[in-house]
């Protein structure tokens, strides 16, 4: 295990773990690596394209053309959207071409595996061993993932969305570490499989092989448009996810800010979307207890860092008569009640507060 001497670090720091050595933290038998080569190294051309895309959206579209009122503004909005999407596509194309060997290998590996198999979970667990010099800061001392892995109750993970490019890697890392804990418990066959809710726009910039890999990793696409959403498609996707979640067959990972994450100057309260509260409320109708775990993400300038992840304490929501009851979270709380019909704002506030706490902790690691 490669954990930095905490005496040399700030008191807020939990631990630094090099991902390739994470398996030594526990006695899991998943010690092999999977072929990732340099996928997690930063490419300057890719970074430039991503910055153009991100700054076009945040500094031009969101500031000047968010709600176009005339034909000129509408045309300008569409023009800059083309630039933002084109830059992102170009960056992803460069990224995929420079990592084609890894992509071909992963595509072949996961298309040959059945998600219900033991080997599928073992392969997901290997990813956390495969990132070379990269490291991640994570509150391992709290044993958050190990505690989750001991329970047969599925979990909804809510993550903030500070960087659309890096965040998708952190989902993969988090899921890999969780599956490593399931493997340690010998639960590869009965543990919940991963499902990550993402915008269907993500698939527009992915090649067939890469899109297939993400689907095999549990990608579930929804229409995350801020206006004129395809509610029928979203309803069908969420119905399927909730059915599996209620049966403890799937963990759900979600970035509840969605496309609102591009409004970088807005507080989390204004960016987080109410859909996450609706998801939790609906789940309480078919599940005795709904566990929600907030994950705070913060990035540093260290080129070998995959970021700081703070995994918070679980929140529990359950139906009790005509009320939704929720407790715990960032600290031991008294049990709170709210009427089911009026529960969306209260659930959203509870999730938001715990996410903000996790983000603050991650930024001080």
C-alpha positions in Angstrom: 0.0 0.0 0.0 1.3 3.4 -1.0 -0.3 5.8 1.5 1.5 9.1 2.2 2.6 9.9 5.7 -0.3 12.0 7.1 2.0 13.9 9.4 3.3 15.8 6.4 -0.3 16.7 5.2 -3.0 19.0 6.3 -5.3 17.7 9.1 -8.2 17.5 6.6 -6.3 15.0 4.4 -7.6 11.4 4.7 -5.2 9.3 2.6 -3.5 9.2 -0.7 -3.7 5.9 -2.6 -2.0 5.0 -5.9 -4.7 3.3 -7.8 -2.4 0.5 -9.0 -1.8 -0.5 -5.4 -5.4 -0.2 -4.2 -5.8 -4.0 -4.1 -3.3 -4.2 -1.3 -5.7 -2.3 1.0 -7.8 -5.4 1.4 -7.4 -9.1 0.8 -9.3 -9.2 -2.5 -8.1 -11.8 -5.0 -8.5 -9.3 -7.9 -4.9 -8.2 -8.4 -4.6 -8.3 -12.2 -4.8 -5.3 -14.5 -6.9 -4.7 -17.6 -5.4 -3.1 -20.7 -5.8 0.6 -20.5 -2.3 1.8 -21.7 -2.3 5.6 -21.6 -6.0 6.3 -21.6 -5.8 8.2 -18.4 -2.9 10.4 -19.3 -3.7 13.9 -20.4 -3.3 14.7 -24.1 -2.6 18.4 -24.8 -4.6 18.3 -28.1 -7.5 16.7 -26.4 -7.3 19.1 -23.5 -7.3 22.1 -25.9 -10.4 20.8 -27.7 -12.2 20.2 -24.5 -11.3 23.7 -23.2 -12.7 25.3 -26.4 -15.9 23.3 -26.1 -16.3 24.1 -22.4 -15.5 27.8 -22.6 -17.7 28.3 -25.6 -20.6 26.8 -23.7 -19.9 28.5 -20.3 -18.5 31.9 -21.4 -20.5 32.5 -24.6 -23.7 30.5 -24.8 -24.7 30.5 -21.1 -23.7 34.1 -20.6 -25.1 35.7 -23.8 -27.4 33.3 -25.7 -29.0 31.2 -23.0 -32.5 32.4 -23.7 -32.4 33.9 -27.2 -35.3 36.4 -27.8 -34.9 37.1 -31.5 -33.9 35.3 -34.7 -30.3 36.7 -34.7 -29.7 35.5 -31.1 -31.2 32.1 -32.0 -28.9 31.7 -35.0 -25.9 32.8 -32.9 -26.8 30.2 -30.2 -27.0 27.5 -32.8 -23.6 28.6 -34.3 -21.8 28.5 -31.0 -23.4 25.1 -30.1 -22.0 23.8 -33.4 -18.5 25.0 -32.3 -18.8 23.6 -28.8 -20.0 20.2 -30.1 -17.5 20.1 -32.9 -14.6 20.8 -30.6 -15.7 18.1 -28.2 -16.1 15.6 -31.1 -12.7 16.4 -32.4 -11.1 16.0 -28.9 -12.8 12.7 -28.4 -11.8 11.5 -31.9 -8.1 12.3 -31.1 -8.5 10.6 -27.8 -10.0 7.5 -29.2 -7.4 7.2 -32.1 -4.5 7.6 -29.7 -5.9 4.8 -27.5 -7.3 2.5 -30.1 -5.5 -0.6 -28.8 -7.0 -0.2 -25.3 -10.4 0.5 -26.8 -10.3 -2.6 -29.1 -9.2 -4.7 -26.1 -11.9 -3.4 -23.8 -14.6 -3.7 -26.4 -13.6 -7.3 -27.1 -13.3 -8.1 -23.3 -16.7 -6.7 -22.3 -18.7 -7.9 -25.3 -17.6 -11.5 -24.4 -18.7 -11.2 -20.8 -22.2 -11.6 -19.5 -23.1 -8.9 -16.9 -24.5 -11.5 -14.5 -21.2 -13.5 -14.5 -18.5 -13.5 -11.8 -16.0 -12.6 -14.4 -17.8 -9.4 -15.3 -17.4 -8.1 -11.7 -13.8 -9.2 -11.6 -13.0 -7.4 -14.8 -14.6 -4.2 -13.5 -12.5 -4.5 -10.4 -9.3 -4.8 -12.3 -9.7 -1.4 -13.8 -8.7 0.2 -10.5 -5.3 -1.6 -10.8 -4.5 -0.3 -14.2 -3.7 3.3 -14.0 0.1 3.4 -13.6 1.4 6.5 -11.9 -2.1 8.0 -11.4 -3.4 8.5 -7.9 -6.6 9.4 -6.2 -7.4 11.0 -2.8 -10.2 9.1 -1.1 -11.4 8.7 2.5 -10.5 5.1 2.7 -10.2 5.1 6.5 -13.9 5.4 6.8 -14.3 2.1 4.8 -17.3 3.6 2.9 -17.2 1.2 0.0 -16.4 -1.8 2.1 -19.4 -1.1 4.3 -21.7 -0.8 1.2 -20.3 -4.0 -0.2 -21.4 -6.0 2.9 -25.0 -5.0 2.4 -27.3 -6.6 -0.1 -29.3 -3.3 -0.4 -28.6 -1.5 -3.6 -27.4 2.2 -3.6 -28.0 5.4 -5.4 -24.7 7.3 -5.7 -25.1 11.1 -6.4 -21.9 12.9 -7.7 -21.3 16.5 -8.4 -20.2 17.4 -12.0 -17.2 19.8 -12.0 -15.6 18.5 -15.2 -17.5 16.7 -18.0 -14.4 14.9 -19.3 -12.7 13.8 -16.0 -16.0 13.0 -14.2 -16.6 10.0 -16.5 -13.3 8.5 -15.5 -14.1 9.0 -11.8 -17.4 7.1 -12.3 -15.3 4.2 -13.7 -12.8 4.4 -10.8 -15.5 4.6 -8.1 -17.3 1.7 -9.6 -14.1 -0.3 -10.0 -13.2 0.2 -6.3 -16.7 -0.8 -5.3 -16.6 -4.0 -7.3 -13.2 -4.8 -5.8 -15.0 -4.7 -2.4 -17.8 -6.9 -3.7 -15.1 -9.4 -4.9 -13.5 -9.3 -1.4 -16.8 -10.3 0.1 -17.2 -13.1 -2.5 -20.3 -11.5 -3.9 -19.5 -11.3 -7.6 -22.6 -13.3 -8.5 -25.3 -11.6 -6.3 -24.0 -8.0 -6.0 -25.8 -5.2 -7.7 -24.6 -4.4 -11.2 -23.7 -0.8 -12.1 -26.0 1.6 -13.9 -24.9 5.1 -14.8 -27.5 7.7 -15.9 -26.0 9.9 -18.7 -27.2 12.3 -21.3 -27.9 10.6 -24.7 -25.9 13.5 -26.2 -22.8 11.7 -24.9 -23.3 8.9 -27.4 -23.3 11.5 -30.3 -19.5 12.0 -29.8 -18.6 8.3 -29.2 -17.6 5.8 -31.8 -19.5 2.5 -31.9 -16.8 0.6 -30.0 -16.5 3.2 -27.3 -20.2 3.5 -27.0 -20.5 -0.2 -26.6 -17.9 -0.2 -23.8 -19.8 2.4 -21.9 -23.0 0.5 -22.3 -21.3 -2.6 -21.0 -20.1 -0.5 -18.1 -23.8 0.2 -17.3 -24.6 3.4 -19.3 -28.3 4.2 -19.3 -29.0 7.1 -21.5 -31.7 9.7 -20.9 -32.7 13.0 -22.7 -31.1 15.6 -20.4 -32.0 18.6 -22.5 -32.9 21.6 -20.4 -36.0 22.1 -22.7 -38.3 19.9 -24.7 -37.1 16.6 -23.3 -38.2 13.2 -24.6 -40.2 12.4 -21.6 -41.4 9.0 -23.0 -37.9 7.7 -23.5 -36.9 9.0 -20.1 -39.9 7.3 -18.5 -39.1 3.9 -20.0 -35.4 4.1 -19.0 -36.2 5.1 -15.4 -38.9 2.4 -15.1 -36.4 -0.2 -16.0 -33.7 1.2 -13.7 -36.1 1.4 -10.8 -37.3 -2.1 -11.2 -33.8 -3.5 -11.0 -32.9 -1.1 -8.2 -36.0 -2.3 -6.2 -34.9 -5.9 -6.6 -31.3 -4.9 -5.5 -30.0 -5.9 -8.9 -28.5 -2.5 -9.8 -26.7 0.3 -8.1 -27.5 3.7 -9.7 -24.8 6.4 -10.3 -26.1 9.9 -11.3 -24.8 13.4 -11.7 -27.9 15.3 -10.7 -26.7 18.6 -12.1 -26.8 17.2 -15.6 -26.3 19.9 -18.3 -26.7 22.6 -15.6 -23.1 21.9 -14.6 -22.0 24.2 -17.4 -23.4 27.2 -15.4 -20.2 27.3 -13.4 -21.0 30.4 -11.4 -24.3 29.2 -10.1 -24.5 27.5 -6.6 -25.3 23.8 -6.4 -28.9 24.6 -5.2 -29.6 26.2 -8.6 -27.9 23.5 -10.7 -29.1 20.3 -9.1 -32.2 19.0 -10.9 -35.4 17.9 -9.1 -35.4 14.6 -11.0 -33.1 13.0 -8.4 -35.7 13.7 -5.7 -38.4 12.2 -7.9 -36.2 9.2 -8.5 -35.8 8.7 -4.7 -39.5 9.3 -3.9 -40.6 6.8 -6.6 -38.1 4.2 -5.2 -39.6 4.5 -1.7 -42.9 3.2 -3.1 -41.4 -0.2 -3.9 -38.4 -0.5 -1.7 -38.3 -0.7 2.1 -35.3 1.7 2.5 -33.6 3.8 -0.2 -29.9 4.3 0.4 -28.4 7.4 -1.2 -24.6 8.0 -0.9 -23.2 11.5 -1.8 -19.8 11.6 -3.5 -17.9 14.9 -3.6 -15.4 15.4 -6.4 -12.7 18.0 -6.5 -9.8 18.4 -9.0 -6.3 19.7 -8.4 -3.5 20.9 -10.8 -1.5 17.8 -10.1 -1.2 16.1 -13.6 -1.0 12.6 -12.0 -4.1 13.1 -9.9 -7.4 11.7 -10.9 -9.0 14.0 -8.3 -10.2 14.0 -4.7 -13.2 11.8 -3.9 -15.0 12.1 -0.6 -17.6 9.4 -0.1 -20.2 10.6 2.4 -22.3 8.8 4.9 -25.4 7.2 3.5 -28.8 8.9 3.7 -31.8 6.6 4.1 -35.3 7.4 2.8 -38.4 5.3 3.4 -42.1 5.5 3.2 -44.0 5.6 6.5 -47.8 5.9 6.0 -48.3 9.1 4.1 -44.8 10.4 4.9 -41.3 10.1 3.6 -38.8 9.6 6.5 -35.1 10.3 6.1 -32.2 10.3 8.5 -28.4 10.3 8.9 -26.3 11.8 6.2 -23.3 14.1 7.1 -23.9 13.5 10.8 -26.3 11.7 13.0 -29.6 13.5 12.6 -32.9 13.2 14.2 -35.4 11.5 12.0 -37.3 14.0 9.8 -40.8 13.5 8.2 -42.4 15.1 5.2 -45.6 14.3 3.5 -45.1 12.3 0.3 -47.1 14.7 -1.9 -44.9 17.6 -0.8 -41.6 15.7 -0.4 -39.7 16.7 -3.6 -38.3 20.0 -2.3 -37.4 18.4 1.1 -35.6 15.4 -0.5 -33.8 17.7 -2.9 -32.6 19.9 -0.1 -31.4 17.0 2.0 -29.4 15.6 -1.0 -28.0 19.0 -1.9 -26.8 19.7 1.6 -25.0 16.4 1.8 -23.5 16.8 -1.7 -22.2 20.3 -0.7 -20.7 18.8 2.5 -18.9 16.2 0.4 -17.6 18.7 -2.1 -16.2 20.8 0.8 -14.5 17.8 2.3 -13.1 16.8 -1.1 -11.7 20.3 -1.7 -9.8 20.1 1.7 -8.2 16.7 1.2 
